[in-house]
Amino acid sequence: MLFGKLLPRDGNFFEMFNQHADCIVEAAQAFSALVDNYADHHLREKYNQEVDNAERAADRVTHEVNRTLHKTFITPIDREQIHSLINTMDDVADLIQDSAEAMALYDLQHPTEEVTRLTDLCVKCCNLVRDAVRMLGRVADPAVTERALKVCEEIDRLEGDADRVLRSAMSKLFREAVDVRELIKLKEIYELLETVTDKCEDVANHIEGVILENS
């Protein structure tokens, strides 16, 4: 087993993964608060800024992981797995920020029920991503491996729920929308939010691969 401290000791990939996962959850929670308080312009700006701050923090962790990867001879897991995992995690943070920016740039008047439902699924997926990431450094323990794989399965299930919400939302949008501009705005936002859950599923798939190869 190669799990353990890095040699040379210039970083701990598992700790950096944890830091990034915390940023993802912070971004998702801030976006959820933005949606919940959308009618209050001051709070909307506040939570939009919190999303940006979390995304920038995630970028810094991603940069540090990639920098450390280039400096480290012995890594706890396969180098390509580290690279793919951290960059896919960063995609999640980027997409949450993109969703917040889209709502501001398109001047969305108010979130729909579908935006709220997709946001809730995004938050749940991001929390589960953090749970799974936190177990990566302990998968030598069969009980931890089993729990981590169950968390990944739950992320996959939630992504399926988000896909169904998206299809229903699109059907409703094209049947009932009167204002074409509003239709275009909502279509983009729905798709961005569903893609957040897609990327969470991709993270789960990477984690499953790491677990199966290293447990």
C-alpha distance (Angstrom), angle and dihedral (degrees) to the residues before:
residue distance angle dihedral
M1 . . .
L2 3.79 . .
F3 3.79 96.5 .
G4 3.78 111.7 121.0
K5 3.76 141.7 66.2
L6 3.78 119.3 -9.5
L7 3.79 120.3 -108.4
P8 2.95 113.1 -116.5
R9 3.81 94.0 34.2
D10 3.78 99.5 -126.2
G11 3.77 98.0 120.6
N12 3.77 146.5 -8.3
F13 3.78 113.5 -124.0
F14 3.79 94.8 -163.0
E15 3.79 91.5 53.6
M16 3.80 90.6 49.1
F17 3.81 90.2 49.6
N18 3.82 87.5 53.2
Q19 3.79 91.6 49.9
H20 3.79 91.3 50.8
A21 3.81 92.3 47.5
D22 3.80 88.7 53.0
C23 3.82 88.9 53.9
I24 3.80 90.6 51.2
V25 3.80 91.1 52.9
E26 3.82 91.3 46.6
A27 3.82 90.3 52.1
A28 3.82 92.1 47.7
Q29 3.80 93.0 48.0
A30 3.80 91.8 47.9
F31 3.80 90.5 49.6
S32 3.79 90.4 49.6
A33 3.81 89.8 51.3
L34 3.80 88.9 49.1
V35 3.81 90.4 55.0
D36 3.81 92.7 45.0
N37 3.83 92.1 50.6
Y38 3.79 98.3 34.7
A39 3.80 94.3 127.7
D40 3.81 91.0 60.9
H41 3.81 106.6 76.3
H42 3.81 93.6 -163.2
L43 3.81 93.4 52.2
R44 3.79 90.5 43.1
E45 3.80 89.9 58.2
K46 3.79 91.4 44.7
Y47 3.79 94.7 53.4
N48 3.79 92.4 41.3
Q49 3.79 87.7 57.6
E50 3.80 90.5 48.8
V51 3.80 89.8 54.2
D52 3.81 89.5 51.5
N53 3.80 91.9 47.9
A54 3.80 92.4 51.1
E55 3.80 92.2 47.5
R56 3.82 91.9 50.5
A57 3.80 90.2 49.0
A58 3.81 88.9 51.3
D59 3.81 89.7 51.0
R60 3.79 90.4 53.8
V61 3.80 91.5 52.3
T62 3.80 90.8 48.0
H63 3.79 90.5 51.5
E64 3.80 90.7 49.1
V65 3.81 92.4 49.8
N66 3.79 92.0 50.9
R67 3.81 91.8 44.7
T68 3.80 91.7 49.9
L69 3.79 91.2 46.0
H70 3.79 90.4 59.4
K71 3.82 91.3 50.1
T72 3.80 98.4 44.8
F73 3.78 122.1 87.7
I74 3.81 98.1 -174.0
T75 3.82 117.0 41.0
P76 3.82 127.2 -171.9
I77 3.80 92.0 -125.6
D78 3.78 134.7 13.8
R79 3.81 112.5 -55.2
E80 3.79 93.1 -129.3
Q81 3.81 90.0 51.6
I82 3.81 90.1 53.9
H83 3.79 92.0 48.2
S84 3.79 94.8 46.1
L85 3.80 94.7 44.5
I86 3.81 97.7 49.9
N87 3.80 93.6 44.1
T88 3.80 92.8 48.9
M89 3.80 89.5 48.6
D90 3.80 87.9 51.6
D91 3.80 89.6 53.2
V92 3.82 88.1 60.4
A93 3.81 92.2 55.2
D94 3.82 91.2 44.8
L95 3.81 92.3 52.2
I96 3.79 92.7 50.4
Q97 3.79 88.9 53.0
D98 3.82 90.0 46.2
S99 3.80 89.4 53.7
A100 3.80 92.3 52.0
E101 3.79 91.5 46.5
A102 3.80 92.0 48.9
M103 3.79 91.5 54.8
A104 3.81 90.4 51.4
L105 3.81 97.8 41.2
Y106 3.79 94.0 46.3
D107 3.82 91.0 45.1
L108 3.78 92.8 -130.4
Q109 3.81 106.6 -157.7
H110 3.79 97.1 -147.8
P111 3.82 136.6 -17.1
T112 3.78 115.6 -101.7
E113 3.78 125.7 -134.1
E114 3.80 87.7 -100.9
V115 3.81 92.2 55.3
T116 3.80 88.3 52.4
R117 3.81 92.9 48.5
L118 3.81 93.4 47.6
T119 3.80 90.5 46.7
D120 3.79 90.6 53.2
L121 3.81 90.4 51.5
C122 3.81 90.5 48.7
V123 3.80 91.5 53.3
K124 3.80 91.8 48.8
C125 3.80 92.0 49.0
C126 3.81 92.3 48.3
N127 3.79 91.9 50.2
L128 3.79 90.1 51.1
V129 3.80 91.0 48.3
R130 3.80 87.9 56.4
D131 3.81 90.8 48.6
A132 3.81 92.0 51.4
V133 3.80 94.1 44.7
R134 3.80 91.3 52.3
M135 3.80 89.7 58.6
L136 3.80 96.1 51.9
G137 3.77 95.6 91.4
R138 3.82 92.4 52.4
V139 3.79 103.0 47.2
A140 3.80 91.3 116.2
D141 3.81 82.1 82.0
P142 3.85 107.8 80.9
A143 3.81 91.5 -147.6
V144 3.82 90.7 55.5
T145 3.79 90.5 47.1
E146 3.80 90.7 53.7
R147 3.81 92.6 49.2
A148 3.80 92.4 47.1
L149 3.79 92.8 51.4
K150 3.82 90.6 49.7
V151 3.79 89.8 52.4
C152 3.81 89.4 51.8
E153 3.81 89.8 50.7
E154 3.80 89.8 52.3
I155 3.81 90.8 52.1
D156 3.80 88.4 52.8
R157 3.81 90.3 50.8
L158 3.81 92.6 50.3
E159 3.80 90.8 48.9
G160 3.80 87.6 55.9
D161 3.82 89.2 51.4
A162 3.81 90.0 51.1
D163 3.79 90.8 49.9
R164 3.81 90.2 53.8
V165 3.81 91.8 47.7
L166 3.80 89.2 51.0
R167 3.80 93.5 51.1
S168 3.79 91.3 48.3
A169 3.80 91.7 46.0
M170 3.80 92.4 50.8
S171 3.78 92.2 48.7
K172 3.78 91.4 50.5
L173 3.79 92.2 44.5
F174 3.80 95.4 53.6
R175 3.80 92.4 43.3
E176 3.78 98.9 46.4
A177 3.82 110.3 22.0
V178 3.79 113.3 111.4
D179 3.81 99.5 177.4
V180 3.82 110.4 66.5
R181 3.80 91.6 -158.2
E182 3.78 91.6 55.9
L183 3.79 89.7 47.8
I184 3.81 91.2 55.2
K185 3.81 92.0 47.2
L186 3.78 94.9 49.7
K187 3.80 94.0 43.2
E188 3.81 90.2 56.4
I189 3.80 93.7 46.2
Y190 3.81 93.6 46.5
E191 3.79 91.0 51.1
L192 3.81 93.5 47.5
L193 3.79 92.3 51.4
E194 3.79 93.2 47.4
T195 3.81 88.7 49.6
V196 3.81 89.1 56.9
T197 3.80 87.9 62.7
D198 3.81 90.4 44.8
K199 3.79 89.8 56.2
C200 3.79 91.1 46.9
E201 3.79 87.0 55.2
D202 3.82 88.9 50.6
V203 3.81 89.2 52.9
A204 3.81 89.1 50.4
N205 3.80 90.2 51.1
H206 3.82 90.5 52.3
I207 3.79 90.3 49.0
E208 3.80 91.4 49.8
G209 3.80 88.9 51.9
V210 3.80 91.9 51.1
I211 3.79 91.5 47.7
L212 3.79 95.5 47.9
E213 3.80 92.7 48.1
N214 3.78 97.5 43.5
S215 3.80 107.8 31.3
